[in-house]
Structure formats: C-alpha cells, structure tokens
C-alpha cells in the first residue's frame, strides 16, 4: 500500500471516529486533511488505481453519512432555536400581564 492510500484510509478512519463522537470541530479539521490527502493521491505518479478507487468509494460513502448527520444536527438545532424563541415570546406575554 502506498503512502497516499494509507493517508486516505487513516484520515477516513479518523473522520468516521469523529462522526461517531459527533466531534464537529474535529470533523472540520479532518475534512480539510481528507481533501489534501485526496489531492495528493490524485497527483501521485506511482499510484495503485484499484486501491485509490476503493479508498475513494469508502470516502464517498462516509461523506454521505456525514451529510446526513449534518442535516440531522442542523434540524435539531433549528428545533431548539424555535423552542427558545417561543419560550421568550411566552415570557414577554407573561411579563405584560404579570
């Protein structure tokens, strides 16, 4: 296994671990590193196309999971904000009549 494929797999593994832990700060950093690893793998002169293809397919699947997790987190936060705004409006009404 060449260095670029190994880096792709290591970065993908770390990204998956961060997703499981929902460590959004680590995901941001690892996303950048993963993009760099992909760029390096594509420009490497001595590369194993089959290994790179397999690693890229695994990353594609992982990024699909990441998008789903991000959308779910976005919806969760939106619901929290909605509840917070409703609570604040109720508190204002209570203060007017209290």
N, C-alpha and C positions, 0 to 999 in steps of 0.2 A: 504494500500500500504506500503510495507516495505521500509526501508531506501535505500537499494541498487537500487531498481527500481526507487524510487524517484530521486536518484542522476543520474541515467541513463537518465531519462526524462529531468531533469534540464540541464544536460550537453549537451544533444542533442538539446534542445531548444536554448541554448546559442550558440551552434555551427551553428545552422540554421540562427540565427540573424547575426552572424559574416559573414556567407556566403552571406547573402543578402547585407551586407555593404561592402563586399569584403575586410574585415579586415584580411589580410593574417597572420599577427603576432598573432592576437587573435585566429585564426583557428589553428595555430601551437600549441599554449598552450592548447587550448580546446581539440585538438586531443589527446594529452598526457593524459589529465584528463579523457577523454572518455575511453581510453584504460584501465586506472586504475579502472574506475567505472565498466567496463565490467568484469575485473579480479575479483573485489570484489563480484560482483553479482554471478559469477560462483562458487565462493568458500563459499558463504553464506550457512550456514546449514539450516536455516529456510527461504526458498525462495518459491515464488509462480511461478511455471514453466510457467503458461499461461501468467502472466504479464511480466515475463522476456522475453519470446518468442516474445510477441508483441513489447516490447521495442527494442529488438534486430532487429526485422524486420524493425522497423521505422529507426533505426540507419543504417541498411544496405541500405535502400532507400536513406537516407541522404548522406551517403558516396558515393553512385553512383552519386548523384548530385554534390558532392564535386569534384569527379574525373573529371567529365565533365567540371566544372568551371575551374579547374586547367589546364586542357588541352587547353581550350579556352584562358586562360590568358597566357599560355606558347606560344601559336601560335601568340597572339597579340604582345608579347614581341619580339619574333623571327622576326616578320614582321618589328617592329620598328628598331631592330638592322640591319636588311637588308637595310632598307631605310637610316639609318645613315651611314653605310659603303658605300653605293652608293653615298651619298652626299659628303663624304670625298674623294672618288675617283674622283668625278667630280671637286671638289675644287682643287685637286692636278693637274689635267689636265689644269684647268683654270690658275693656277699659272705658269705652264710651258710655256703657250702661252700668258700670260698676261703681 
